[in-house]
Amino acid sequence: MRLLVAGSDRVDAGKTTFSTGLLDWIDGTGFKPRAGNDYWFDQDDVRQAIGDGRLYGKDAKRLAAASADDVSPEEINPIHRLWRPSPGPDGGLIGAAHRRFVLDRVAGAFVRNGAADVPHAVRERLPLADAPTVETVDELNDVTRKRHLPALDAVATRIERHDRAVVESYGDIARPLQGFTADAVAVVEPARARIYDGDRYATACEAARGSAREGTLEQCVEDVIAQIDPVASVGLPALGGEKRGEPGAVADAYSHAYDELLAVAE
C-alpha cells in the first residue's frame, strides 16, 4: 500500500504532522524524496544537522523517527536543497525570486551553486572540497540527469518494495516523483484533508500543465485537484505543539481521516 500526502498550501499545510500520525496508524515507513530548508529561516535545524557533518531537514527527521523501520533522514530523503535569502529580483539558476539555492545533497554527495556564497559554518562542517560546482542552467541540468534522477529512481524502487509506505511531497507540488501512482492521496491544508483515488489523481497530474513557478515537469496541487472531485473531505482538529510532536497522539486525533484514506486505498 502506497499513500501520498500532498499539501495545497506552500508553507505549513500540515503535511508532516498528518504523515507522522499516518505512519503510526499503519505501522509504515515514510519517504520524502525531495526537501529543502533555508540557512536563514531554519538556522537551528541547519546547524543541528551540519554539526554532525550532515544535511537534512526537520520534516525528514520526523518522518524517519515515526517510521516502523530503522531509517535515517537521508535514507528516506535522497535530495535536500539548502537555500539562503537573495535580496533583489534575480532568481539565479532556478528562477526563485528572493532566495538562491546554495547546494544540494544528492544521496551522500553534494553539488554546489557557483553563483551563491556558501555560509562559513556550512563550508567548515560539510565535505564540499570535491563537490561539483554548477554555474549555468545547462550545467545544473546535466548534473540533475547524472545525479538527481538516479537518486530519485532509487528511492522510487525502495517505495515499491515496501508493503506500507507513506510518501510526502514538498511545498504545494502535486507529487514528488514523476510517474508515481499512489493507492490513495490525502491533500492536506489547515483544518481539512481531501481524499482522492490514486489512479484518478495520477491521471490528473499527467493532464495538468507544468507550473511556470516550479518547472515544466512539476504540477501544483491546485492545478491537479481542479480537475477531479475528492472521494471525501474531512475536518482536521487543531493540535497543540506537544501533540503534533507525538505520532500516536496525531493518529488518535486524525483517525477518522486515516480511516477514509485507507478505505479508498483498499
C-alpha positions in Angstrom: 0.0 0.0 0.0 1.4 3.3 -1.1 -0.1 6.5 0.2 0.7 10.1 -0.9 0.4 13.1 1.3 0.4 16.5 -0.6 -0.4 20.0 0.5 -2.4 22.7 -1.0 -0.5 25.4 0.9 3.1 26.1 0.0 4.0 26.6 3.7 2.7 24.9 6.8 -0.1 22.9 5.2 0.4 20.3 7.9 1.7 17.5 5.7 4.4 16.2 8.0 2.1 16.1 11.1 -0.5 14.3 9.1 2.1 11.9 7.7 3.7 11.0 11.1 0.3 10.2 12.5 -0.5 8.1 9.4 2.8 6.2 9.8 1.8 5.4 13.4 -1.7 4.3 12.3 -0.5 1.9 9.6 2.9 0.9 11.1 4.6 2.1 7.9 7.7 3.7 6.5 7.8 7.4 5.5 9.6 8.9 2.5 10.2 12.4 1.4 12.0 12.2 -1.9 12.7 16.0 -2.1 13.1 18.5 0.7 14.9 21.7 1.5 15.4 24.4 4.1 16.8 27.9 4.4 20.0 28.8 6.1 18.5 32.0 7.5 14.9 30.9 8.4 15.8 27.4 9.5 19.1 28.2 11.2 18.6 25.9 14.2 17.7 22.9 12.0 20.6 23.5 9.7 23.2 23.9 12.5 22.0 20.8 14.2 22.4 18.7 11.0 25.8 20.2 9.9 27.1 19.8 13.4 27.2 16.1 12.6 28.6 16.7 9.1 25.1 16.0 7.6 22.4 17.9 5.8 18.7 17.2 6.3 15.6 18.9 7.4 13.2 18.6 10.3 10.4 17.0 8.2 12.6 14.1 7.1 13.8 13.7 10.6 10.3 13.5 11.9 9.3 11.0 9.3 12.3 8.8 9.9 11.6 8.8 13.7 7.9 7.9 13.1 8.7 5.1 10.7 8.4 1.4 11.6 11.8 0.7 10.0 15.0 2.0 11.5 15.9 4.6 8.9 17.9 7.8 8.8 16.6 11.1 7.3 19.0 10.7 4.4 17.7 7.2 3.5 14.2 8.4 3.1 15.1 11.9 1.7 17.7 11.4 -1.1 17.6 15.1 -2.3 17.8 18.0 0.1 18.4 21.6 -1.0 19.9 24.3 1.1 18.7 27.9 0.3 19.7 31.3 1.5 18.0 34.7 1.1 18.9 36.6 -2.1 17.7 40.3 -2.0 16.6 41.6 -5.3 14.7 40.3 -8.3 17.4 37.9 -9.6 16.3 34.3 -9.0 19.6 32.8 -10.0 19.8 29.4 -11.8 16.4 28.1 -10.8 14.3 31.3 -11.0 13.3 31.5 -7.4 12.9 35.2 -6.5 14.4 36.5 -3.3 16.2 33.2 -2.5 19.1 31.3 -4.0 20.0 27.6 -3.8 23.4 27.2 -2.1 23.9 23.4 -2.5 22.1 20.1 -2.9 22.7 16.9 -1.0 22.1 14.2 -3.5 22.2 10.8 -1.7 25.6 11.0 0.1 27.3 13.7 -2.1 26.9 17.4 -2.6 26.5 19.8 -5.6 27.4 23.5 -5.2 25.9 26.5 -6.8 28.9 28.5 -8.0 26.9 31.7 -8.0 26.0 31.5 -4.3 28.1 32.1 -1.3 28.3 29.1 1.0 28.0 30.1 4.6 31.2 29.7 6.6 29.7 27.3 9.1 28.5 25.0 6.2 31.9 25.1 4.5 33.6 24.1 7.7 31.3 21.2 8.5 30.3 19.6 5.2 32.7 17.7 2.9 32.5 20.1 -0.1 36.0 20.1 -1.4 35.3 17.6 -4.1 31.7 18.7 -4.7 31.0 19.6 -8.4 30.0 23.3 -9.0 27.3 24.4 -11.4 27.2 27.9 -12.7 24.8 27.7 -15.6 21.4 26.2 -16.2 22.9 23.7 -18.7 25.4 22.6 -16.1 22.7 22.2 -13.5 20.5 20.2 -15.9 23.5 17.9 -16.7 24.2 17.2 -13.0 20.5 16.6 -12.5 20.4 13.9 -15.2 23.6 12.3 -13.8 22.9 12.5 -10.1 19.4 13.7 -9.1 17.4 11.5 -11.4 19.2 8.2 -10.4 18.7 9.1 -6.7 15.0 9.6 -7.3 14.8 6.3 -9.2 16.5 4.5 -6.4 14.1 5.8 -3.7 11.1 5.0 -6.0 12.3 1.4 -6.1 12.5 1.4 -2.3 9.0 2.7 -2.1 7.7 0.0 -4.4 9.3 -2.7 -2.2 7.6 -1.5 1.0 4.2 -3.0 2.0 3.2 0.2 3.8 4.7 3.4 2.5 3.7 7.0 3.1 5.2 9.4 0.6 5.2 13.1 1.5 5.5 15.7 -1.2 7.1 19.1 -0.8 5.6 22.7 -0.9 2.5 22.6 -3.0 3.8 20.2 -5.6 1.3 17.5 -6.5 3.8 14.6 -6.4 7.5 14.4 -5.6 8.2 11.6 -8.1 7.3 11.8 -11.8 5.1 8.8 -12.8 4.4 7.9 -9.2 0.9 6.5 -8.6 -0.3 6.0 -5.1 -3.2 3.8 -3.9 -4.8 6.9 -2.3 -3.9 10.5 -1.8 -4.5 13.0 1.0 -4.3 16.6 0.1 -3.8 18.4 3.4 -4.4 22.0 4.4 -5.1 23.7 7.7 -8.3 22.3 9.2 -9.1 19.9 6.3 -7.9 16.9 4.3 -9.3 15.9 1.0 -9.1 12.3 -0.1 -8.6 11.2 -3.7 -8.4 8.0 -5.6 -4.8 7.4 -6.5 -5.3 6.4 -10.2 -7.5 9.4 -10.9 -5.1 11.7 -9.1 -2.2 10.4 -11.2 -4.2 10.9 -14.4 -4.9 14.5 -13.4 -1.2 15.0 -12.7 -0.4 13.9 -16.3 -3.0 16.1 -17.7 -2.1 19.2 -15.7 0.4 21.6 -17.3 3.7 22.2 -15.5 3.8 25.1 -13.2 5.8 28.1 -14.5 6.7 28.8 -11.0 8.3 25.5 -10.3 9.2 24.0 -13.6 7.6 22.3 -16.6 7.8 18.8 -15.2 6.1 19.6 -11.9 2.4 20.3 -11.2 0.9 22.3 -8.4 -1.7 20.6 -6.3 -4.4 23.2 -7.1 -3.9 22.6 -10.8 -4.4 18.9 -10.3 -7.3 18.8 -8.0 -9.2 21.3 -10.0 -9.8 18.5 -12.5 -11.1 15.9 -10.1 -13.5 15.6 -7.2 -12.4 14.2 -3.8 -13.9 10.9 -2.6 -14.1 12.5 0.8 -13.4 15.7 2.7 -12.7 15.5 6.4 -12.1 18.1 9.0 -8.8 18.1 11.0 -8.8 19.5 14.5 -6.1 21.9 15.6 -3.4 20.3 17.6 -1.0 21.9 20.1 2.7 21.6 19.8 3.0 18.7 22.2 0.5 16.6 20.3 2.0 17.5 16.9 5.3 16.0 18.0 3.8 12.7 19.1 2.7 10.5 16.2 0.4 8.4 18.4 -1.4 11.4 19.6 -1.8 12.7 16.0 -3.1 9.2 15.0 -5.8 9.4 17.6 -6.8 12.9 16.7 -6.9 12.2 12.9 -8.1 8.6 13.0 -11.3 9.5 11.1 -9.3 10.9 8.2 -7.0 7.9 8.1 -10.0 5.5 8.0 -11.3 7.4 5.0 -7.9 7.3 3.3 -7.4 3.6 3.8 -10.9 2.9 2.6 -10.0 4.5 -0.7 -6.6 2.7 -0.8 -8.4 -0.7 -0.5 
